[in-house]
């Protein structure tokens, strides 16, 4: 082989190495950018989760503290709201004996219309449902108050994220 062919092959080899290095660097930059974007998305997701978690905890505690002290909030309405919040956040709490009365009141009264449907009812139908809610409250009111008091003081940090 002549010397010029050897130099040509060396030059081609070097050119191939340069092309390979450029290709690898570009792909490494793309991978790094994708990794940074993924980390930013993960951080944003964690932040949204923490904000939602804090909102749910605060909502649960506000409603639980209002049970028995806010005459506008009936035990039935409180249990409906707490059940909805707890099902979204920590459904296992509704299964615990100390909080199960909340689910029980909800189960007994979930057929009662709420919001616009309630307003659309006749006074007679509203009275019938109010009587039913009063009966449930008379039967389980003390247990609801006790469960709400425990829930208001519950350490939600014990729950896994």
C-alpha positions, 0 to 999 in steps of 0.5 A, a space after each residue: 500500500 502506498 503512503 498516500 493511501 494510508 494517509 487517505 485512510 487515516 484521514 477518513 478514519 479521523 473524519 469518521 471519528 469526528 462525525 461520531 463524536 459530533 453525533 454522540 455529543 448532540 444526542 447527549 445534549 438531547 438526552 440531558 435536555 430531556 432529563 432536565 425537562 422531566 425533572 422540571 415536570 416531576 417537580 411541578 407535579 410534586 408541587 401540585 400534589 403538595 398543594 392539593 394535599 394541603 388544600 384537602 387537609 385544610 378543607 377536612 379540618 375546617 369542616 371537622 372543626 365546624 361540626 357542632 359549632 356552626 349552626 348552618 352546617 348540619 351533621 349530614 352536610 358535614 358527613 357528605 362533605 367529609 366523605 367526599 374529601 376523604 374518599 379523594 384523599 385518604 379513603 382508608 380513614 373512612 374504614 377506621 372504626 373511629 371515623 366510620 360513622 362519617 361514612 355511615 351517615 353519608 350512606 344513610 343520607 346520600 339519596 337526599 338531594 343537594 344544592 340546586 336539586 334541594 332548592 328545586 324541592 317543594 317545602 313539603 319534600 324539604 321538610 320530609 328530608 330535614 326530618 330524616 336528617 334530624 332522625 339520623 342526627 339524633 341517633 348518630 350526632 354524638 358519634 359524628 361530633 366525636 369523630 369530627 373532633 378526632 379528625 380535626 386534630 388528626 395528624 395527616 402527616 402519618 399518612 404516606 404521600 
